[in-house]
């Protein structure tokens, strides 16, 4: 499937498994962050929508306006961070490299790279939208 040209209905019908939608005040800014810090592929980039690809996983970025009629829209906090309570792991990405790029892309390192007892070296980086991303590799 060509992510740049597939129609919305065909795209929607193709989705399986787990889906991840992130509501963003600035879709383009969030896409730049995901691409610049983690090297994720970005597709269909517009002010209202983008797809971020990490391997076989697609993350959909939606502007607030695209969710104005969705019940989750009314739950958004007035002030960031938005993603409190959720941690988004990006397995197979070097946490040390991601941390070295985070600040230049508006991210805030809230957990420095460390080897954890569960066998991963990971870090946690807060995106400009307030979502916590954790790049992780086996330690």
C-alpha positions in Angstrom: 0.0 0.0 0.0 1.3 3.4 -1.0 0.8 5.6 2.1 1.1 8.7 0.1 -1.8 7.9 -2.3 -4.1 5.5 -0.6 -7.6 6.9 0.0 -8.9 7.3 3.6 -11.5 4.6 3.3 -9.1 2.0 1.9 -6.5 3.0 4.5 -9.0 2.6 7.3 -10.1 -0.8 6.1 -6.5 -2.0 5.9 -5.8 -1.3 9.6 -5.4 -4.3 11.9 -4.1 -5.0 15.4 -3.4 -2.0 17.6 -3.8 1.6 16.5 -2.2 4.6 18.0 -3.6 8.1 17.4 -2.0 11.1 19.0 -3.9 14.4 19.1 -1.6 17.3 18.4 -1.8 21.1 18.5 0.9 21.1 15.9 0.9 18.1 13.6 3.9 19.3 11.5 5.9 20.0 14.6 5.2 16.6 16.1 6.1 15.0 12.8 9.5 16.9 12.7 10.1 15.7 16.3 9.4 12.0 15.5 11.5 12.2 12.4 14.4 14.2 13.8 14.8 12.4 17.1 13.8 8.8 16.3 14.2 8.7 12.5 10.6 7.6 12.0 9.3 7.8 8.4 6.6 10.5 7.9 3.8 10.2 5.3 0.8 12.3 4.3 2.1 15.3 6.2 -0.4 18.2 6.4 -1.5 20.7 9.0 -4.3 18.2 10.1 -2.8 14.8 9.7 0.3 12.7 9.3 1.4 9.1 9.5 4.6 8.2 11.3 6.0 4.7 10.6 8.2 2.7 12.9 8.8 -0.7 11.2 5.3 -2.1 10.7 3.7 0.2 13.3 1.8 3.3 12.1 1.2 6.2 14.4 -1.5 8.6 13.3 -1.1 12.3 14.1 -4.3 14.2 14.1 -4.8 17.9 14.7 -7.3 18.9 17.4 -9.7 20.2 14.8 -10.0 16.8 13.2 -11.3 15.4 16.5 -13.7 18.3 17.3 -16.7 16.0 17.2 -15.0 13.0 18.9 -15.8 12.6 22.6 -12.0 12.3 23.4 -11.6 16.0 22.3 -13.4 17.3 25.4 -11.0 15.4 27.6 -7.9 17.2 26.3 -6.2 19.3 29.0 -6.1 23.1 28.5 -2.3 23.0 29.2 0.3 20.4 28.4 1.4 17.8 28.9 -1.2 15.9 27.1 0.1 12.4 27.2 0.4 11.9 30.9 0.1 8.3 31.9 1.1 6.8 28.6 4.5 5.6 27.6 5.2 4.9 24.0 8.0 2.4 23.4 10.0 2.5 20.2 11.8 -0.8 20.3 14.9 -1.2 18.2 16.0 2.4 18.5 19.2 3.6 20.2 18.3 5.6 23.3 21.7 7.3 23.5 21.4 8.5 19.9 17.8 9.7 20.4 18.7 11.6 23.6 21.6 13.3 21.8 19.1 14.7 19.3 16.1 15.4 21.5 16.8 18.9 22.7 17.5 20.2 19.2 14.0 19.0 18.2 12.1 20.5 21.2 12.2 17.3 23.3 12.9 17.1 27.0 14.8 14.1 28.4 13.0 13.0 31.5 14.9 9.8 31.9 18.5 9.4 30.8 19.6 6.3 29.0 20.1 3.4 31.4 20.3 -0.4 31.4 17.2 -1.7 33.1 16.6 -5.0 35.0 14.1 -6.1 32.4 16.9 -6.4 29.8 16.5 -3.1 27.9 18.6 0.0 27.6 16.1 2.8 27.4 15.5 6.5 27.9 12.3 8.6 28.1 11.9 11.7 26.1 8.9 14.1 26.4 7.8 15.4 23.1 6.8 19.1 22.6 3.1 17.9 22.8 3.7 16.1 26.1 3.9 12.5 25.0 6.5 10.2 26.6 8.5 8.2 24.0 11.0 5.6 25.1 13.5 4.3 22.6 14.9 1.0 23.7 17.5 -1.7 22.7 18.4 -4.9 24.4 21.1 -4.3 27.0 
